[in-house]
Amino acid sequence: MLGGFGYNRGTARRLDAQEAIIREETMNSIVIAMRRLGAAALASAATLTALPAAHAAELHILSAGAAKSVVAEAVLAFEKKTGAKITAEYMPVGPIIKRLAEGAESDLVVLSQETMAQASEKGWILPPSLMQVGRVGLAVAVKEGAPAPDISTVDAFKKTLLAAKSIVYVDPTRASSGKHFASVLEKLGIAAEMKPKTKIVAGGYVAELVAKGEAELAVHLVTELLPVKGITIVGPFPAEVQKFIVYQAAVGAKAPNKEYAHAFLALLVEPEFRALALKKGFMN
């Protein structure tokens, strides 16, 4: 249950109900993803299981931090299954786009849908390999044991932000979540008032600053709040200012090991990893 990850009870009940609905859609999502990958990719996955470790490839993955909790476990499973060695780098989508523009030869990339479209347009990924990892919304977190502020409505959310002594989120020029939250502050008309008490970080799990007592509120994607110990997730943004960011994975156009890369994507659509994505905070 999501309530076990540090949500307050009221929020946990709402999200548990939402999770039950999402799980009913999981099998449809798997079928769609498998059709996108195609029979060739699934066949390559079966072939790889028979390859000796000595002949296994070395893969490189550039992944948005939002997908780290899922990709990292898939990496371990894939290495064990195939003997391949994988180097995965996790960072905001902005730096990934910069790396690709500079000619990075990554076997796999995981990006937000918006930036993946840019990567596709520039010819940096193989469009037929594109698959959805999941979508995730933004939420607010406080230090574990601290009172949970009211963010149930837009007005309550605005008052909570103004009352906070400090807040932390990711650089809007580097990350999708930071970009959206900055636009929310503008929409609420409080960007100028929030600026003096805002801490903007380059990337990583921003809620760690809240856990350390260095900020009162953290704003981040649910998938990047759940792994952080010492915090409580108050709940998601009010619907009127929420944004669900879709994350996708694809084989890089310059991938040195395309066969292995396709097989890795095939692993991600297996029921075990679709269920894992839900557990880690993604929605289908």
N, C-alpha and C positions, 0 to 999 in steps of 0.2 A: 504494500500500500504506500502511496505517496506520502501519507502522513508520517511514515517512519523516517523521512528524510529531513525533518526539521520544520515542516509546515505547522502553523497553528491549527487547532482541531477543526475550526469552521472552514478554513481554506482546504484542509485535507479532505473533508467530506465532499466539497464541491468538485475537487480535482479527481477524487476516486470515482465519482459518478461519471465524470468526463472520460476518465481512463477506460471505464467499462465500455463506453460507446466506441472509443477509438479501437479497442481490441477487436470489436466485431468487424472492423474494416481491414484488419491486418492481412487476412488471406487474400483479399482482392488486391491489396498493395503488392503482395509477393508475386502474384500472377502477372500483374502489369510490369513489374520490374524484370521478371524473368523473360517476358516477351521482348522487352527492350534489349536485354543482353543477347538474346538469341541462343540457338542450340549450340553454335560453335563455342561460345564462351563457356557454357555449362559442360560441354565435352572436354574442353581444355582443363577444367577443374578436375575431372575424373582422371585425365591423363597425368596431371601433376602429382597426384597421390602415389603414382607408381614410380616416379623419378627418384633415383638415388640422390641423397643429400649432396653428394660430391658434385653433381651436375646442376644443382639448384642455382638460381639466379640471385642477384642482389637488386632489390627494388628500392626506389626512393619515393616517398609520399610527402606532398605538401598539403597540409590539412588546416582548415579553419579551426580555431580553438574550440568552437562550439561543438564540434564533432569528436573531440579528443577522447572522451570517455568511451565512445563506441569503437572508434578506429583503433585505439590502443589495444583493446581486447581482441579485435579481429586480427591485428598484427601478430599477437602471441599465438593465436589459433592457427593462422596461416603458416607461420614459421614452423610450428610443430608438425603440421600436416604435410608440408612440402620440403622442408629443409632449407627454404629460401631465407636469405637474410634481408631484413627490411629496416631501412632508416626512415623514420617518420619525424617530420618537423611540424610543430603546431604554432600557429601565429594568426593574427587578424587577417582578414581577406585582403586588405590594402597591400601589405608587404608581399603577399603571395602573387598578386597581380604584377607587382613591380619585378619580382623574380622571374616570372614568366616572360615579361616584356624584355628582360635582359637576356633571355635565351635559355633559361633553366630547362634541363632535360629530365623532368620528373615523370616517373612511370604513372603516377596517379595524382590527381588533384581533387580536393574537396573544398567547395566554395559555396557561397550563397547563390541563389538562383540569379540574382541581378548581376553579380560579378562573373558567374559561369557563362552567362549570355555574352558578356564582353570577351571572355576567353575563347568562346566558340567563334565569335565574329572575327577575332584576330587570328584564328587558325591554331590556337595553342592546345586544343583538346580534340579528341575524336568524337564528334556529335553522336554517332550511333551507339556509343558506349554509355551515354549519359543515363544515370539512374538517380532516383531520389533517396536520400538518407532519411529525411524527415523534416518536419517544420517545428519551430519552437518560438515561444513568446517571451517577452520580457517580464521580469518580476523584481520585487524589492525585498531586501534582506536586512536584518538587524543582528546585533551581537546576541548570542545565545543567552537567555535569561532576561534580556531587555524587554520592556513593554512593547507589544505589537501596535504600531500606529494604524490609524484608519486610512485605508486606501481603497475603500469599497466603491466610491464614486469619484468622478473627476474633481468635484469641489473638495472632497475630503483629501484626495491625493494631493491637490494643489496646496492645501493648508498644511499637510504633513511635510511636504518639501520645504515650504517656507519656514516651518518651525524647526526643522533639523539644523543642528549645529554644523554638520559637515556631511558631504555626500561624495561618493566615488563612482566613476564609470569609465569606460574605455574611450580613448581618443576618437572623436567622430570622424577624423580624417583617415582612420585606419580600420575601423570596425563597423559592421552593420548595426549592431546594437547601440553603439555610441552615437552614430549618425541619427538613428531614429529618436533616441532620447533627447538629443539636442534640439530636434525639431519639435518635440513635445513641449519642452521648456519655452520655446518661441511661441508655440500655439497657446500656451497657458498665460503668456505675457509676463513670465517671471525669469527669463534668461539673465537679465542684468542683475537681478537681486540674488540669484543663485551663484553667480560667478565667483564672488569672494570666498565662498565656503565650499567650493567644488575642487575635488582632486581628480585630475584626469591622468590615467595611466596608459602606457603604450600597449599593454596586452596582458594576458595571463588571467588568473582568477582574482578579480578585483575585490571580491568579498573577503579575501584574506586580510585586507586592511581593516575591515570591520571586526573580524575575529580577534585581531591584535589590539583593538581599541583605538585605531588611528583614524577611523571615520565612523559616523553614526549610521549612515544608510549606504547600502550598495545597490546599484541598479545594473542588472546584467541578464543575460539569457538564462532560462531555467537550467539548461544543461551545463552551464558554467557556475551555477550556484550550488547545485546538488553535491558536487564532490568536496565542497569546502566544509571542514569541521569547525565547530564553535560559532555557528550562525543559525538563525532561524529564518526561513523564508516566509515572509509575511503573507505574500500572495501575488498573483499576477496583476498587471496594470488593468485599470478599468477598460472595459471593451471599447469605449469611444477613443481611447488613445493607445490601444494595444496594436502591435504589429507582429504577425507570425512570419518569421523569416524561414524560407525554405532552403535547405542545404542539399547539394547534389554532389555526386562523385562521378569522375570520368577518367578515362585513360588519356595520358598526355600524348599530344601529336608527335613528340620527339621521344617517346618512351623507348628505352633500349630493350625492355623486356615486355612487349605488348601481350604475349600469351599469358604470362604470369599475372600481368595487371588485370586482364579480363577475368582470370580465375579468382583474383581477389574480390572483384566486384560480385562475382557469382556467390562467393562466401557471404557477402553482406546481405544478400536477399534470402538466405536460408532462414527458416522460422526461428531458430535460436537467436540470430542476430537481429531480426525484426523485433522480437520480444525484448531483447536487450535494449534496443533503441528506445522503446516505450518506457522501460524501467529507468533509463538515464535521463528522461525528460522530454524526449522527442514525441511529436504527434505525427500520424501518417497523413 
